[in-house]
């Protein structure tokens, strides 16, 4: 769960970079089915959507087996 800092003034970052993921692993978003690699999630991050002031986002990522989903 990501909850942006409501005390921040001006535009908020639209992405949240993840940390500590297994190198070389792939992760699937359980809501959208979209798959991304750990390097991309740690470097680019995930997009936070919707109202950010006092809002929140819940993203459930599932590590995908090396053979596929």
C-alpha positions in Angstrom: 0.0 0.0 0.0 1.3 3.4 -0.9 0.1 6.6 0.9 1.6 9.8 -0.4 2.7 12.5 2.1 -0.3 14.9 2.2 1.9 17.7 3.5 3.7 17.9 0.2 2.8 21.0 -1.9 2.8 20.9 -5.7 2.8 18.0 -8.0 3.6 14.6 -6.4 5.7 11.9 -8.0 3.5 9.7 -10.1 5.6 6.5 -9.6 6.7 4.5 -6.6 10.1 2.6 -7.1 10.2 -0.7 -5.3 13.2 -2.1 -3.5 14.5 -5.5 -2.4 13.0 -7.6 -5.2 14.7 -10.7 -6.4 17.1 -9.9 -9.3 15.9 -11.4 -12.6 12.4 -12.3 -11.3 9.2 -11.3 -12.9 6.1 -10.1 -11.1 2.4 -10.1 -12.1 -0.1 -7.5 -11.0 -3.0 -9.7 -9.7 -5.6 -7.1 -10.8 -4.5 -6.2 -14.3 -2.4 -9.4 -15.2 0.4 -7.1 -16.4 3.9 -8.6 -15.9 7.1 -6.7 -15.3 10.6 -7.6 -14.4 12.2 -6.8 -11.0 14.8 -4.4 -12.6 12.0 -2.3 -14.2 10.0 -2.2 -10.9 13.0 -1.1 -9.0 14.3 1.4 -11.6 11.1 2.8 -13.1 8.5 1.9 -10.4 4.8 1.5 -10.5 2.4 4.3 -11.4 0.2 5.6 -8.6 -3.2 6.5 -10.0 -6.2 8.4 -8.7 -6.3 11.3 -6.3 -3.1 11.4 -4.3 -4.0 13.9 -1.6 -5.2 11.6 1.2 -5.7 8.8 -1.3 -4.1 5.4 -1.5 -3.2 2.7 -4.0 -3.2 -1.1 -3.4 -1.1 -3.1 -5.8 -0.7 -6.9 -5.3 2.3 -8.2 -7.1 2.8 -12.0 -7.4 6.2 -13.5 -8.3 5.8 -15.5 -11.5 7.4 -18.9 -11.7 10.4 -19.0 -14.2 8.4 -21.4 -16.5 5.5 -18.9 -16.9 2.3 -17.9 -15.1 
